[in-house]
Amino acid sequence: MVTLDEIQAARQRIRPIVKVTPLIDVSDIAERPLWLKCESLQPGGAFKIRGAYNMVARMSGDERKRGVITYSSGNHGQAVALAARAHGIPAVVVMPTTAPKIKIEGARRFGAEVLFAGTTTLHRRAKAEEVAAERGLAMVPPFDHDWIIAGQGSLGLEILEQRPDVSTILVPIGGGGLISGVAAAVKQSQPGVSVIGIEPATAASMKNAVDAGEVRTLDGAKSVADGLMAVRPGDLNFAHVRQFVDRIDTVAEAEIVAAVRWLFVRAKIVAEPSGAATVAAALRSPASYTGNVVAIVSGGNLDPADLARFLESAD
């Protein structure tokens, strides 16, 4: 398990680039005690910069000199590109063929070479490993690594400082890097705080693994939340979830889209579907969670055309 000391050290290491994002009180418009942790305001538009920068910063000089590669649905790829640019090294990102245009353009804008492979984590991981071997690049995995987890855990420490009386923290789950870090930070600091994972019902790979008692691979995963479609959680992430997470809840596709609309229209926050999944759970009626609830809005890389489509779907 990643220790609290490792998370605190990561927090110091990533200070040159990572923002302390605002925790916004939306209790009045939500009609329940609810705060939003807006990681959509990070460089690259998502929490991913925390883990990516921590890992690149911890690499040896020789590893960095060779350049880095990753596989990503989009946000981690942008974060690795940013971390590489900050260190003056090249980066390659392997994305799915279905990656949103806004995420592809973001990674390129930050200086990465973008390649494409398949539609699942397994497809792009295989391609990234092949290219890494051919070019001698250092791999920066999206979630299944203790340096990535420690970096993401810095988010948990921020929430505890910004809202010391928090009762429940809702964390989105894709491969499991964010919830691993946040839960490890929170449970080793304030074990009485509940940490609940949120997954799309149509892509619940971590819940499936936890229910089975072992890591398993889904036959497929499809969701409007493209960042939460990992067909297989990371092994290290699964171990952290079993150790530190209270439970995992799922949300329907229609709930996610409604949450994107609510965030834009009512809270004036732009969130991609992956970032709105926790808010979808928080807004259920009747309320599913008691006490002061913090929902992590994990990313804001939403294509304008998708936003228009989601807004029109309410008509």
Salt bridges, closest charged atoms under 4 A:
GLU39 OE1 - ARG50 NE 2.74
ASP62 OD2 - ARG66 NH1 3.12
GLU105 OE2 - LYS101 NZ 3.76
GLU113 OE1 - ARG135 NH1 2.82
GLU129 OE2 - ARG125 NE 2.93
ASP146 OD1 - HIS145 ND1 3.03
GLU158 OE1 - LYS37 NZ 2.69
GLU158 OE2 - ARG50 NH1 3.02
GLU161 OE2 - ARG11 NH1 2.76
ASP165 OD1 - ARG163 NE 2.52
ASP211 OD2 - LYS207 NZ 3.69
GLU214 OE2 - ARG216 NE 3.08
ASP226 OD2 - LYS103 NZ 2.84
ASP235 OD1 - ARG232 NH2 3.06
ASP246 OD2 - LYS187 NZ 2.89
ASP249 OD1 - ARG247 NE 2.92
GLU255 OE2 - ARG284 NE 2.95
GLU272 OE1 - LYS103 NZ 2.66
ASP306 OD1 - ARG309 NH2 2.81
